[in-house]
Amino acid sequence: MLKITVVFFICFIFYIYCNVMYHQKNVSIAVGKRDGAYYVYAKEYQRLLKKYDVNLTIIETNGAIETQDKLIKNEVDFAFLQGGLERTNEGILALANVANEPIWVLYRDIDIKKFEDLKGKRINICNPHSGTYPMAKKLLVELLAMKESELKTKEMKEAFPLLMEGKLDALFYIIARSSKSLQKKIDTKGIHILNFEEADSIHKIFIKDDINSSRNDYFKTIILKKRSINFIHNIPKQDKKLLVKRTILGTKNASDELVRLFLKVAQEVHSKEGFFQKENDFLNTNGLKYKQHKASISYFNNPTHRYESTPLLKNLNPKLSYWIAQSLNKAENFILIFIVPLALLGFFVEVIYPLIKIFTRRKINRWYHKINKLDTNMEYFSLEELYRNKQILEEVAIEIHNTDNIDATHLEPYYTVQNQVKNMIESFEQAIAKKEKSATLEVTFKE
């Protein structure tokens, strides 16, 4: 038992060592374009993940559609995904909502006061690979009955100069408030932000049209406060109601340990107070349409499991403490999953199997019990007793010979008892012959 315990302990230590030293150290994340907020988030992730011995490669894409495609094709490990573009049958798993992303409509025409005024205008909705394109098209085509052919699909860097030159009337742009690119455009003289006065009505329309209305998350509404963008230049001059989408952190095949680590890092990055969020508004899992990763469910149920909060591990370098904690937690889960089957197996081996052996050997045991009674004090049996016992043995021999359902594990004792019965019959025959001869001599002697 001691040897088994020592071997088990050595194997356990080796398992922990391998998990700590040989965990996945290189991962990638798709983020959209360099001038977007996703890239800024990813740079923060990259910095924080270094502490845990994980190198994050940031992959730029042309927009939300391409980002999603890269994740589906397993070209990246993680991605920032835009709410409302979910392709739920492609195997993507959600970790959490990490941020709000407003839909900005920038314009110069002073005649544009509300959403309805966009009808018939020259509007850019970005390139078809972007997340802006399907969202803007949904709003303009479904609500204003505009023709898709009327909409422009230029990149933002091309579209904004055209807006300034008067060749476009408005443009849609889905990007986080923290984007430097957005800040420059909003600060430009003569540029205005559309106030979505109908935002609540638009939200209700899409809830009504959505089959899964209880989980609808196409659009939410937020308030952009007066002078919150540029206090000195009074931008905006009044409160603006905006439509927003949620940004989702997603994966497809990442391990539970990496998912948990990314959530810890994301919590640190996104939980701070922001333009459109209070402290600790994010992370959350409200309204996720993607299937939630099992490690994400575990994280939100228990953000810090007991091994992560162990004082001894907390004092270690994060490169060691995190991976040791996850290894211990995984080992515990493994034991919990298999302890019942192992206990049942032990019960079977120690109790049930011996009972089965006893049950399947009951005939052999009965034969042994019967012949052992006959094999005692044979020399003191009378001739009549010898004949009677020999007959019993012959009946046992016939029964043994006719039995064909003996378990393979009992063949050796089966043949042993068969030979023993045969030998005993011969012994009884010899004893009978000896008794008969003795009786004959005794009769002759008396005569």
N, C-alpha and C positions, 0 to 999 in steps of 0.2 A: 504493500500500500504506500509506503514511504517513497519507493522508487517512482511509482505512478504519479504521486504528488509533485515530486521534484521535476519529472519530465514535463508535466502539465505546466508548472510554473515557468520553466525555461522556455517552453513554446509560447506562453502568454507574453513574456518579456520580449521575445523575438518578434511577435506579432505587433506589439506596441512600437518597437524600434522601426520596423519596416513601414508602418503607417506614418510615423513622424518623419522619417528620412526620405521616403519615396512617394509621398503624396504628389498629386498633379501640381506642378509649379508654374506652368505656362498656360494662360487662358486668354481668350480674346473677347472683345465686345464691339458690336456694331453700333455706331452713334449718329449717323447722318453726316451733315457737313461740319467743317471745322469751326465755322462762325456761329454755330448753334449752341444752345444750352446743354444738349446731350454731351457734347465734347467736353465742356467744362466739368460736368458731373463725372465723366469718365476719368478726367485727369485727377480729380479728387480720389476716386476709387483706386486709381493706379498708385497714388501716394500712400494711401492707407493699407492697401494689400501688401505692399513691400514689407510691412512690419510682420506679416504672417508668412513670409517666404513665398509669396505668389507674385509672379510677373504678369501684368495685364497689358496686352497689346490692343491698341485702339484702332479699329477699322472704320475708316470714313466711307460713307455711301452717298448716293445722289438723293436720298430721301427715305421716307418711312416705308414705302413699298419695297424698295431694294433691301432695306434693312431686314424686313420681315422675310424676304426671299432667302437672304443669306443664312438666317437662323433655321429656316425650314430645310435648307440644303446641307445643314451641319457645317457650314463654312466658318461659323463663329460659335462660341460657347454661350454667350449671353447677348442680349440686345435691348435697347430702349425702344419700346413699341408704343404706337399711338392708339389710344382708345377709339373705337368706332371702325377700325380697319381689321377687326379680328377675323382670322380664318381658323375657326375652331376645330376643323377636322384634319389639321396638318401636324398634329402632335406637339404643338407649342404649349409650354406650361408656364403659368404666371407665378412670379414670386410675390409681387405686391404693386400697388399704385405708389409711385414715388413723387409725383408732382402734378400741378395743374399747368395746362398749356393753353393760353387764350387764343381765340381766333381774332386776329387783328384785321380790320378793313381800313386801309389808309386811302384818303382821297384828297383832292384839291378843290373840286367843284363845290362852291358854296351852296348850290341848289340841293346837294345831297344832305338831307337831314336825318333820314331814317332808312331802315332796310328796304322798304318798298321803292324808295327813290333810285335804287340801283337798276331797276328794270329798264332795259333799253340802253344802258351805258356800256362803255368799252371797259371790260373788267378782265384783269389777269388773275388766273387761279393756280399759277405755278405749273411745273412740268408734271406729266402723268406718273412719274416715279415718286413724287412727293406725297406726304400725308395731307397737304393742303388741298391738292387737286380733288380727290373724291369727296372731301368734306364740303368744299366750296361748291362743287357741282351739285351735290345733294341739296344744298340750301337754295341755290339759284334756279336749278331746273325744276325741283319739286315744289318749291314755294312761290317762286316768281314766274314759273312757266317759261323761263328763258330757254332758247335753243342752245344746245351744246356747241354748235358751230359759231355762235356769237362770242364765245369765251376764248380768251387768249391763254396760251400755255407756255409762257416764257419763264426763264429762270429769274429769280428775284433781282440778281445783279443787273440783268438786262431790262427788267420791267420797271424798276424804280426810276432810272433816267427818263424812260418814256412817259412816266407819270409826271415828272417834273417838266417835261417838254410839252405837255398837254396832249400827247398822243394816246394816253390812257386816262380814264376817268377815275378808276379805283383799282386796288389790288388786294387780294386776300393773302394772309400770311399767318401760318400757325407756328408760333415759336414762343419760348419762355420769355418772361419779362426781363430776365437777367441777361439776355443776349445783347452783346455790344452792337451787333449789326442792327438790331431793332432800335436800340437807343439812338444811333446816328440818324436813322430815317425819321423817327418821331421828332427829334430835335430840329429837323430841317424846317426852315421858315415856309409857311404856307401849307404844311401837311397837317391834316386833321384825322382824328380817330372816330370812326363811326360809332354812334351810341345805339346799341341794340335794345331799343325801347321794348321791342316785341320778344325779347329773349325768353321770358317765362312762357309766352304763348307758343313759341317755336319748340321749346322743351316739351310742352304738353302734347303738341302735334306728333312729335316723334315717339313719345310714349304710347300714344293711341295707336300709331301705325305699327309698333313693334309687337310681335307675337309674344315675346317674353317681357311684357311691360314691367313686371316687378323687378327685372334686372336691367332695365334700360339705362344706358349710360352714354347715349350719343352726345348730349350736350348738357352742361350745367351752367349756371349763371353766377357771375361775380361782379363786384363793383370796383371799378378803377377810380380811386378817390381823386378829387380835385387837387391839382398841383403836385401829385405824388410822383410824377415822372421828372419834372423840372420845376422846382419851387420858384426859382428866380424868374423864369420866363412864363410862369403860370401855365404849365402844360400838365394835364388838360385844364381848360378853363372851368370846367364843371365836372361833376361826377359822371362817369360813363358806365353803362351796363354792358358787359361783354359775355359772349359765349365761351366756354372753356371745354377742353378735352383733358382727359387724364393721361399721364405718361405711365406706362407699365414696364417694369423690369421683367424680362422673360428669358427662358432657356428652353432647351429641348432634351439634352442628354447629360446635363451636368450632374455630378455626384451630390449626394445629400450634404456632405461636409462642405463642398464649395458653395452650394446654395445657401446654407446657413451662414457661412462666412460673408457672402455677398450681402445678405440681409443685414448683418451686423454693421458692415461698412456703409450700406445704403442708409441705415437708421441714423448713423452719425452724420452723414452728408445732408439728408433731406428733412430731418426732424426740426431744424432751426426755423425760427419765424421768418417769413418771406413776404413779398408784395401781396400775394393772394392766399396766404395761409397763416394760421396761428402756429405757435410752437407745438410740436408733436401731432399736427394734423396728419402728417405722413411719417412713417409708412402706414398704409391701411389696405384692406382687401375688399373694400366696398364695391359692389357691382361688377366684379371680375367676370368676364365672359369666357376667358380661357380657363381651362381646368387648372386648379391650383396645385402646385408641386407639393408632394407629401411632406418634404422637409420644410416648406413654407408654413404649412398647417401646423407642424410641430413647433416651429419657431414662434408663431403668434400665440400658441397655447402656452409656451414656456420659453421666453426669450433667452433665459440663462438657466441651463440645466445644472444639476447639482455638481457635476464634475467641473464645469466652468467656474463655479463659485467656490470651489475648494481653495482654502487659503494657501496651501502649498503650491498649487498650480498658478494661482493668481500672482504670486511673487516671481514666477519664472518669466523668461523672455517670451513674448507672444508667439514667436516662431516655434517654440516648444509647447507652451501651455495649451494653445488652442488645439493643436493636433493630438496631443496626449489626451486631452479631455474628450475629443471626438472619438478617439480609439477606444477609450474606456466606456464611453456611452454605447458605441457600436457593439463592443464585447458584451455589455450588460444586456442589450436588446437581443443579441444572439443567444445568450444563455436563457433569457426569459422565453424566447420563441421555442427553444429546443428542450428546456428543462422538463416540461410535461411529457413530451414524447420519450425523453431519456428515462424519466421516472417510470413511465409505463413499460418501457423496454426492460428496465431493471426488475420491475414487478413480474413481468412475463418470464424472464430468465430465472429468477430466484424462486418464484411461487408457481406460476401457471405451468411452465414447461415441466418441472418435476411432477406436478399433478397429472399432466398429460402422459408423461412416461409411465407413471404408476397405473393410470387408467388403461393405456394401450398394452401394458404388460400383465394385466390382471389374470389372463388365462394361463400364462406361463407360471405366474406365482401360485395360482390354484393347483396346477399340475405338480409343482415342486412340493407344495404343502401336502398333497395327497400321497405322493410317492415316499416322502420323508417319513411319514407315519408307518409305511409298510417296510421301510428299510431298517427298522429298529428291532433288535433281538430276534432276527430271523431264525437263528439256530434253536430257539425255544418254541417255535410254532409247531403245532400238531400238523399231521398230514392234511387234515381237512382245512386248517387255516392256511396252509401253503397253497392248496388248490384255489381257495376262495380269493386270496390276495393276488395270486397269479392271474386269475380271471379279471380282477380289478385293473391290474397293470396292462393286460391285453386291451381292455376297453379304453384305457388312457392312451395307449399306443395308437389305437384306431382313431381316436379323437384328434391326437396330434397330427397324424398323417392326413386327415381330412380337413385340417384347418389351413386356409390359404390367405387369410387377411392379417398376417403378422407384419407389423411395422418393420421397415428395413433396419432400424436401430436395434431391434430385438432379435435379429436372426441368429446371432451367436448363442444367446441363452436358449433360443428355441431348439437349435440343433443339439446343444448340450443336454437339455432335458430329454430330447428324443433318444439320444445315445444312452443316457442314463437309464431310461425305461427299458430299452433293449437289453442292456447289461443286467438289469435287475430281473427281467424275465428269465434270462439265461441262468442267473443265480438261483432263482426259485425252482427252475426245472432241475438244476443240479441237486438242490436240497430235497426236492420231491423224490428224485431217483434214489438219492441216498436213504431217505426215510423208507421208501418202498423196499429197497434192498435189505435194510435193517429189519423191517417187519417180516420179510420172507425168511430171513435167517432165524429170526426168533421163533417163527412157527415151526420151521424144520427142526430146530433144536428141541422144542417141546415134544414133537412127535418122536 
